Amino acid sequence: MLRISAFRLLGRTGASRLSLLEDFSLRHYSSDPLGVRDDTRDARAYFTTPIFYVNAAPHIGHLYSALLADALCRHHRLRVPSAATTRFSTGTDEHGLKIQQAAAAAGLAPSELCDRVSAQFQQLFREADISSTDFIRTTEARHRMAVQHFWGVLKARGLLYKGLYEGWYCASDECFLPEAKVTRQPGPSGDLCPVSLESGHPVSWTKEENYIFRLSQFREPLQRWLRGDPQAITPEPFHHAVLQWLEEELPDLSVSRRSSHLHWGIPVPGDDSQTIYVWLDALVNYLTVIGYPNAEFKSWWPTTSHIIGKDILKFHAIYWPALLLGAGMSPPHRIYVHSHWTVCGQKMSKSLGNVVDPRTCLDRYTVDGFRYFLLRQGVPNWDCDYYGEKVVKLLDSELAFALGGLLNRCTANRINPSGTYPAFCTTCFPSEPGLVGPSGRAQAEDYALVSAVATLPKQVADHYDNFQIYKALEAVSSCVRQTNGFVQRHAPWKLNWESPVDAPWLGTVLHVALECLRVFGTLLQPVTPSLADKLLSRLGVSATERGLGELHFLPRFYGHPCPFEGRRLGPETGVLFPRLDQSRAWLVKTHKT
């Protein structure tokens, strides 16, 4: 989306007109994870993805950001079902020199290029079942108004001044770079050319007068914010990295460009000779979506959770909080940071021709399948690798065989001819192992299963709170395996409904397995919404019985009535998840070409 580095300031600095350490107090900052208060679970929550730069078509990294935010948002909705308590925004970043240049190279007006690529992102997110409540484009009138108002607040607080900037500028990364971040590499002609040390993109020497933000005065407030809330940035290594950055000098920051050089953007209010710099323009989108500058935004902003890639961490963890503090607001509630996806061990690159088209993956592995793969395999702390064989192996193992096979076994007409949720026999499976009598058949492993599934919803919620969705799915998958072991151990297909000895235990085995499946289906809704709906519908679970508040596992085991006992199962829904291994040879061949 955006990249920037500090560069050399040659103009005047001047003293601030504000006592920053007093004015930018953080005492109203909340440290509750996910914007949900631990005691009530009724607070609002606002989730955001980055807005994606429209210089190229979307790839799986963009989809991964959106899926992480979507899963967090959907899980919050399971906790607090009211739609009025949750907002989720995504969108496209459409201004800047790179867009201006790309449009000219394509023979298009910048607006035409933006319309074309933004539509690709919108279509991808629709197809991937991203449940956003807003798709923001920075070319919208509402956003222009928000950005110019935000600029006016900073100016009124004495935080903007004009100064001369000189340094290397990277058009591809939309950022200035200090000399230490520039290296020389052989160009097409063999001559050494200056390039960005981090991205390898060409840079050119630039000198111009711009508006400058007094970023240097926010170093201590930012340090206090981060040291006062260890979970402000998650995972912890990224929190530590930002604190390390803040140990270094924090120079003032250019926030505009000459409009003669950059016309594709939002003009500086009252100065048409300057265009507001693309990253400041883009970051304000998070406020635009919640109604800024109208009063409505104040009730949403304290609950904001940004989900971002590690390459834009400095923007969101230093520049953006400083700008917010400058405008009299608190930093974001949470900044969740994820790493990148590689392809067969290599960084995705247009020059290498290995950029993975996410729409092709959604078609090939199904929407729920590819959602599950990215969230199950994606670990925010480090880069993750994609290749087709890995996707097939995981989805066949965990969705088609383990979960789908379990559902098929427990609802098959041969084992469950009545098509109902069978009764649970408390004498066959008493609440305490020591109470097992002559008719009891439950074993120690069965009690371990009940304990594991009973604690699973809390375990999953904790993983979501810690931005470890992959661990939440790992915990669900582990319990699915335990449940399959339970069914295999007691082999209900060998029991007889006509036998007064077998029937109570047969019903109990199926009841426990179906209860486990109900928990799995409920907890998988944020990740595989269509698959979870199919599973829960097959179990006869109504739409009003699918929230976490209604998830009371195996109530008969704990001495309470079960609303599902004796209920007819839902209609046959077909295969829960299709096997993919039959097309593996085709997948390998296609991937290699």
Secondary structure, 3 states (H helix, E strand, C coil): CCCCCCCCECCCCCCCCCCHHHHCCCCCCCCCHHHCCCCCCCCCEEEEEEEEECCCCCCHHHHHHHHHHHHHHHHHHHHCCCHHHEEEEEEEECCCHHHHHHHHHCCCCHHHHHHHHHHHHHHHHHHCCCCCCEEEECCCHHHHHHHHHHHHHHHHCCCEEEEEEEEEEECCCCEEECHHHEEEEECCCCCEEEEECCCCCECEEEEEEEEEECHHHHHHHHHHHHHHCCCCEECHHHHHHHHHHCCCCCCCEECEEECCCCCCCCEECCEEEEEECHHHHHHCHHHHCCCCCCHHHHHCHHHEEEEEEHHHHHHHHHHHHHHHHHCCCCCCCEEEEECCEEECCEECCCCCCCCCCHHHHHHHHCHHHHHHHHHHHCCCCCCEEECHHHHHHHHHHHHHHHHHHHHHHHHCCCCCCCCECCCCCCCCCCCCHHHCCCCCCCCHHHHHHHHHHHHHHHHHHHHHHCCCHHHHHHHHHHHHHHHHHHHHHHCHHHCCCCCCCHHHHHHHHHHHHHHHHHHHHHHHCCCCHHHHHHHHHHCCCCHHHCCHHHCCCCHHHHCCCCCCCCCECCCCCCCCCCCCHHHHHHHHHHHHC
